[in-house]
């Protein structure tokens, strides 16, 4: 089976058809939040799944792992993407 490559795009808002990684800053603390939209879950979720504030490196890792897991389920469309936005 061929490996699916994740695609990264910079966006201005949460995308309803993809995993979104939002980066932000609270004072001196930088963080990331991962949003997995229910509409991108092929019916597995009834509401969006939103992480808490994570360290930036952990948020990237989490978003990439989620995208790979979705790609492994045969999803080669938008749910296999990770879109990064600045919050």
MARMARTI-217671 format. One line per 3 residues: number of its first residue (from 1); their letters; for each residue x, z, y of C-alpha. Coordinates in steps of 0.001 Angstrom, whole numbers, plus 500000, padded with zeros to 6 digits. Layout:
N
NUM) a) X Z Y; ...
//
This chain:
87
1) xxx) 500000 500000 500000; 501395 499042 503404; 501942 501796 505918
4) xxx) 499740 501720 508982; 501556 502233 512262; 500008 504498 514845
7) xxx) 499427 503003 518257; 499890 504961 521467; 498156 504179 524751
10) xxx) 498017 506031 528046; 494420 506644 529071; 492699 508461 531918
13) xxx) 489952 510163 529906; 489000 511197 526373; 488280 508178 524171
16) xxx) 485188 508374 521963; 486657 506099 519287; 490098 507655 518867
19) xxx) 492205 510762 518660; 493150 511796 522192; 496172 513897 523129
22) xxx) 495744 515387 526582; 498825 516816 528260; 498576 519377 531008
25) xxx) 500346 522055 532947; 499195 525545 533912; 501687 526907 536412
28) xxx) 505049 526504 534715; 503530 526248 531220; 503134 522751 529761
31) xxx) 500665 522230 526911; 498808 519649 524895; 495244 519546 523560
34) xxx) 494180 517277 520678; 490633 515888 520668; 489219 514185 517574
37) xxx) 485923 512612 518597; 483093 512897 516080; 482301 509216 516578
40) xxx) 485810 508357 515349; 485438 510422 512172; 483378 507962 510117
43) xxx) 480575 510525 509830; 482691 513483 508660; 482244 515440 511897
46) xxx) 478985 516155 513717; 480741 517283 516893; 484114 516680 518508
49) xxx) 487006 518764 517204; 489155 520139 520035; 492332 522142 519520
52) xxx) 493314 524999 521746; 496292 524697 524050; 499370 523963 521955
55) xxx) 503024 523688 522840; 503655 520028 523778; 505775 519328 520686
58) xxx) 503171 520930 518411; 500354 518943 520012; 502210 515658 519419
61) xxx) 502874 516639 515808; 499246 517615 515279; 497889 514380 516772
64) xxx) 500273 512235 514733; 499467 514091 511508; 495748 513694 512153
67) xxx) 496192 509969 512840; 498209 509532 509641; 495589 511426 507653
70) xxx) 492873 509153 509068; 494945 506047 508326; 495339 507287 504750
73) xxx) 491564 507344 504409; 491527 503601 504909; 490774 503824 508612
76) xxx) 492875 501142 510232; 490833 500925 513402; 490773 503188 516460
79) xxx) 490809 506492 514541; 494320 505617 513415; 495408 505617 517052
82) xxx) 496681 508432 519173; 495929 508052 522836; 497778 510190 525324
85) xxx) 496341 511156 528655; 497552 513486 531340; 495115 516276 532150
//
